[in-house]
Amino acid sequence: MEIHHIHSLDTDLDQFESIQLNLSKKVKLESKVGDQNIKLCAGVDVAYWNEQGKEWGTCCIVVVDYETMETVEKVIVKEEVKVPYLPGFLAFRELPLVIKAAEKLSITPDLFMFDGNGYLHPHHMGIATHASFFLNKPTIGIAKSYFKIDNKDFKMPRNTVGAYEEITHHNEVYGRALRTQTNVKPIFISCGNYIDLQKATEVTMHFINRESRLPIPVRLADLETKREKRAALGNESFH
């Protein structure tokens, strides 16, 4: 698929915040998609590990048919990670892997769902939002754990499938704590870009089945990165 290289992936650390602040002004929380024009949805996940004294990462993108839920394409990349982990700037660490994986796709998904945050971020610039400018597609952030901003907690949604509570900060909605299964911890969804929160919630629930609290595309990508990580640590070959 075509990638829009809006800035270098080799950015200096002291430029991280200014890049986030500049991009945050361009975020559009309006849906470019409806059910009728979502044909293919991609799940994206990244995993890390240490190997022979170096840090490595792998990104998997799994493209799923919106109606049949069948996997249409899967791509995986692995490479050494050079960007250190800095709270609030995880996207800069993940972007090189995500973009290289996306470049390997032979088809172009209509929407991307990331295992991570989007608008639910101090600068509204989690990986789902940041990557959207490179992918030029609607994106959704799906986080398994809560990213606390300014030490503010979230309100637990009712124990009912589809129940949610808005996550707000300074009177602005950042995302939702969403209950996708009863008696299971909620997930934390937020818009990435080019989509509104209600549509992001609907798409997420569309991909929920009994096997996981995560939507199918994200779950499949998560399983693949875990498999790749195990293979690396077991000195097995990668795809």
C-alpha positions in Angstrom: 0.0 0.0 0.0 1.0 3.6 -0.4 2.6 5.3 2.6 2.7 9.1 3.1 6.0 9.9 4.7 5.0 13.0 6.6 8.2 13.1 8.6 11.5 11.1 8.9 11.4 7.9 10.9 14.9 8.8 12.1 13.8 11.8 14.1 15.9 13.2 17.0 14.5 12.8 20.5 14.3 16.5 21.1 11.8 16.9 18.1 9.3 14.3 19.4 7.1 16.7 21.4 7.0 19.4 18.7 6.0 16.8 16.0 3.2 15.5 18.3 1.9 19.0 19.0 1.9 19.9 15.3 0.2 16.7 14.2 -2.4 17.0 17.0 -3.8 20.1 15.3 -4.6 18.1 12.2 -6.5 15.2 13.9 -10.1 14.9 12.5 -12.5 13.0 14.7 -15.1 12.6 12.0 -15.9 9.4 10.3 -14.8 8.9 6.7 -16.2 5.4 6.8 -19.6 3.7 7.0 -20.5 0.1 7.2 -21.0 0.0 3.4 -17.4 1.0 2.6 -15.5 -1.0 5.2 -14.5 -4.1 3.3 -11.1 -4.8 4.9 -10.0 -4.0 8.4 -6.4 -4.4 9.6 -5.2 -5.3 13.1 -1.7 -4.0 14.1 0.4 -5.1 17.0 4.1 -4.7 18.0 6.1 -6.7 20.5 9.7 -6.3 21.8 12.4 -8.5 23.3 16.1 -8.6 24.0 18.3 -10.9 21.9 22.1 -11.2 22.2 22.4 -7.9 24.0 20.2 -6.0 21.5 16.6 -4.9 21.6 14.4 -6.3 18.8 10.8 -5.7 17.7 8.3 -7.3 15.5 5.2 -5.8 13.9 2.4 -7.9 12.5 -0.5 -6.6 10.5 -3.4 -9.0 9.9 -6.1 -7.9 7.3 -9.6 -9.3 8.0 -12.7 -9.3 5.8 -15.3 -7.1 7.6 -18.2 -9.4 6.8 -16.7 -12.9 6.9 -14.1 -12.3 9.6 -11.6 -14.3 7.5 -8.0 -13.4 7.2 -7.2 -12.0 3.8 -3.5 -11.1 4.3 -0.8 -11.2 7.0 2.6 -9.4 7.0 5.4 -9.5 9.6 8.6 -7.5 10.0 11.4 -7.9 12.5 14.3 -5.6 13.1 16.5 -4.1 15.7 14.9 -1.3 17.7 17.0 1.9 18.1 14.5 4.3 19.7 14.4 4.0 23.5 11.2 3.7 25.4 10.1 7.2 26.5 6.7 7.6 28.3 4.3 9.4 26.0 6.4 8.9 22.9 5.9 5.2 22.2 4.7 5.9 18.7 8.2 7.0 17.6 9.5 3.6 18.8 6.8 1.7 17.0 6.4 3.7 13.8 9.5 2.3 11.9 8.2 -1.3 12.4 4.5 -0.4 11.6 5.4 1.5 8.4 7.7 -1.2 7.1 5.0 -3.8 7.7 2.4 -1.7 6.0 4.6 -1.2 3.0 4.6 -5.0 2.6 0.8 -5.2 2.2 -0.3 -6.1 -1.3 -3.8 -4.7 -0.5 -5.0 -1.5 1.1 -7.2 -1.9 4.2 -10.1 0.5 4.6 -9.4 0.9 8.4 -6.6 0.0 10.8 -7.1 -1.1 14.5 -4.0 -0.7 16.7 -3.1 -2.6 19.8 -2.5 0.7 21.6 -3.9 4.1 22.2 -4.9 6.9 19.8 -6.6 10.1 21.1 -6.3 8.7 24.6 -2.9 10.3 25.1 -1.5 13.5 26.7 -1.0 15.1 23.3 -3.8 13.0 21.6 -1.0 11.3 19.7 -0.9 7.6 20.5 0.3 5.1 17.9 -3.1 4.8 16.3 -3.4 8.6 15.7 0.3 9.1 14.7 0.3 6.3 12.3 -2.9 7.5 10.6 -1.0 10.3 8.9 1.4 7.9 7.3 -1.4 5.4 6.3 -4.0 8.1 5.3 -6.7 5.8 6.6 -9.2 5.8 9.5 -7.6 4.3 12.6 -8.8 3.1 16.0 -6.8 2.6 19.2 -7.6 -0.6 21.3 -5.6 -0.8 24.5 -5.7 -3.7 26.9 -4.6 -1.6 29.9 -5.5 1.9 30.9 -3.0 4.7 30.1 -3.5 7.1 33.0 -3.2 10.8 32.1 -2.4 13.2 35.0 -3.1 10.5 37.5 -6.8 10.4 36.6 -8.6 7.1 36.9 -11.4 5.8 34.7 -14.9 4.7 35.8 -15.7 1.0 35.4 -18.5 0.3 32.9 -21.5 -1.9 33.9 -21.0 -5.6 33.6 -23.0 -5.8 30.4 -21.7 -6.4 26.9 -21.4 -3.1 25.0 -21.5 -1.0 28.2 -19.0 1.9 28.3 -17.9 4.9 30.3 -16.4 8.0 28.7 -12.9 8.8 29.7 -12.7 12.6 30.0 -10.0 15.1 30.9 -10.4 18.8 31.2 -14.0 18.3 30.1 -12.9 16.7 26.8 -13.7 13.1 25.9 -10.4 11.2 25.2 -11.9 7.7 24.8 -14.0 5.0 26.4 -13.7 2.1 28.8 -15.7 -0.5 26.9 -17.0 -3.8 28.2 -16.9 -6.3 25.4 -17.5 -9.4 27.5 -19.3 -9.9 30.8 -17.1 -10.8 33.8 -14.0 -9.7 31.9 -11.9 -6.6 32.2 -12.9 -3.7 29.8 -10.7 -2.5 27.0 -9.9 1.1 26.3 -10.8 2.4 22.9 -10.1 5.8 21.4 -10.3 7.3 18.0 -7.1 7.3 16.0 -8.0 9.7 13.2 -10.7 10.2 10.5 -13.3 8.4 12.7 -15.7 9.4 15.5 -15.8 7.6 18.8 -19.3 6.2 18.3 -18.3 4.6 15.0 -15.0 3.4 16.5 -17.1 1.7 19.2 -19.5 0.1 16.7 -16.6 -1.3 14.6 -14.9 -2.7 17.7 -18.0 -4.5 18.9 -18.6 -5.8 15.4 -15.4 -7.8 15.7 -16.0 -9.2 19.2 -16.6 -12.9 19.5 -16.6 -15.3 22.5 -12.9 -16.1 22.2 -11.5 -12.8 23.4 -12.4 -9.3 24.8 -10.3 -7.9 21.9 -11.7 -7.3 18.4 -10.7 -10.1 16.0 -8.1 -8.1 13.9 -6.2 -6.9 16.9 -6.4 -10.3 18.6 -5.0 -12.0 15.5 -2.1 -9.5 15.3 -1.4 -9.9 19.0 -1.2 -13.7 18.7 1.2 -13.4 15.7 3.6 -11.0 17.5 3.6 -13.3 20.6 4.4 -16.2 18.3 7.2 -14.4 16.6 8.6 -13.3 19.9 8.6 -16.9 21.2 10.2 -18.0 18.0 13.0 -15.5 18.3 13.7 -16.3 22.0 13.7 -20.0 21.1 16.1 -19.3 18.2 13.5 -20.5 15.7 13.4 -18.9 12.2 11.0 -16.1 11.4 8.7 -16.0 8.4 
